């Protein structure tokens, strides 16, 4: 996604608002792994000239299709994103140490900024619903759809405590 900045950079204090309706950047698809995102993207962009550079603010929302972390069923979540970045017109390679991004010419490419903003808002452990009960760890039954008769296995780490408690308990026959 690219925006034309030639008019905004002419005057300090100038501001423009744009709405981009395009496909999501390829860099976002690479970050989503198994998730998919509805097309097309609708991204609101605000460009401001702040004397030493341009501040670009992006915002919007996306529908992301994922896999539930508890039951492994398909899940869908809405993601609201917003991010801003300063851009300065100067030559040179990308430098991670700088607090701003460099650009040259009449356009700024927003792919990385948008991909970062959306990717940061996607939940690490998405759920199909807040009441998802997950899967049985023994038989794998989906507890949202059925119940199972599996018993939770005893933890063998507690066996030594059972033996110790039996030896040290007061006898009732004394």
N, C-alpha and C positions, 0 to 999 in steps of 0.2 A: 504494500500500500504506500502510495507516494502522495505528497501534498505539494502544491506549488506555493512557494514562499516569496516570490519576487516582489509582490506588492507590499507585504507586511514588513519586509526588511528595509523598505525605503524610509519609513518614519518611526522614530521612537514613540512608543505609546500606541501605535496602530495595532488593531486586533481584528481577527477574522474568525468566524465560526463556520465549520463545514460538517457535513454528514457524508461519510463514505459508505457506500453500499457495494461491497466487493466480496470476493471469496477470501477466506481466512488465509493468513500468510503460511507458507510451507513450513517455516520454522516452528509454528504453533503445532501443526500436525505431527511433526517429529517429536515434540515434547509430550504429547498426549499418550504415547504408547498404545494401549488397547482401547482407549476412549475415542469416541468420534464426536464431532461438533456439527450442529445444524448449520446449513449454508443458507443464504449468504450472511456475511458479517455486516452489521450496522454499527458503525463506530462514529461517535461524536468527537470532533477535533476542534480545539481552540488554540489559535496561534496568537502569540503576543510578542511584540518587539519591546525588549527591556534594555535598550541601549547597547549593552555589550554582547547581546545574543538574542535568540528567540526561545521562548518557553512554549513548549508544545504539551498540551494536556489532552489525553484521550480518555474516553469513557464509553460505556455501553453495557450490554448484557449478552449472554450466550446461553444456549441450551446444550448441555453436554450429556452424552450417553456413555455410561460407565457400567462397571460390574459391581454389584453390592459386595462389600467386604465381609459381610456375615453369612449371607445365603448364596452368593455367587449367581444370583438372578440379575437380569438387566435392570439398571437403575437410570434415572434421568434427574438431573439437577440444573437449576438455574444459577448462573454465575453473574454477579455484578462486578464489573472491573472499572478501575480508574487509576491513572498513572500520569505523571508529568516528567518531563526531561528538558534540560536546557541544551540548546544547540548553538554552537558558535561557528561562524564562517571562517575556517582556517584550514590550510593544507596540512597533510600529515596522516600517518596511519592511525588506526584506532588505538587508544591508550586507556587501559583500564584504570590507571592511576588518576585520570582526570575526573572531575566532578561533572563534566559536561561531555557531550558528543560533538564531533566535528562534522561539518558538511561543507560542500562547495557546490556552486551552481544555483539553479532556480528551484530545485526540488529537495525535499527531505524524505528519505525512506523510513517509514514507521514500523516496518515488520518486526524488528526486535523489540521495540517498545510495547507494541500490542501483544506480541507473543508472551513477553514477560508478565504483563499485567493480567492476562487471562490465566496463564499457567499457575501463577501464585494464588489465585482464588479457587482453584479446583481442590476439593477436599482430598486429603491423603487416604482416608478410609471412608469412601462414600457409602451411603446406606440407601436401600430402596424405600425405606420408611423409617421413621423414628422408633417404631415398635417392632422392627425386624428381630425375630428370635434366633435366626441363624441356623446352623446345621448341627446335628448330633455328632459329637466327636467320635463315637463308636461306630455307628452304622451309616452315617452320612445323610440321614433323613432331614428334609427341609422342615423345620419345626413350624414354619408359617403355613404349611399345607397339611401336615399330618403330625401325629405324635408317635413316639416309639416306646418300647418297653425296656430299653437299655438301662442298666444300672451304672451309676458312676463308679468306676473302679476305685478300690481302696488304694491309697497312696502308700507304697511299701516303706517309705521313709518313717512312718509313724509306728511301725511294728516294734521297734526297740522300746518305744515309750509304753506300749501296752504291756510288754514283759516286765519292765521296770515298775509300772504301776501295780501289777499283780503281786510282785514280791514285797512291795512297801506298803500295801494297804493294811489297815488294822483288821485283825481277825475278829469276827463277831462271836466266836465260841469261847473266848477267854474271859 
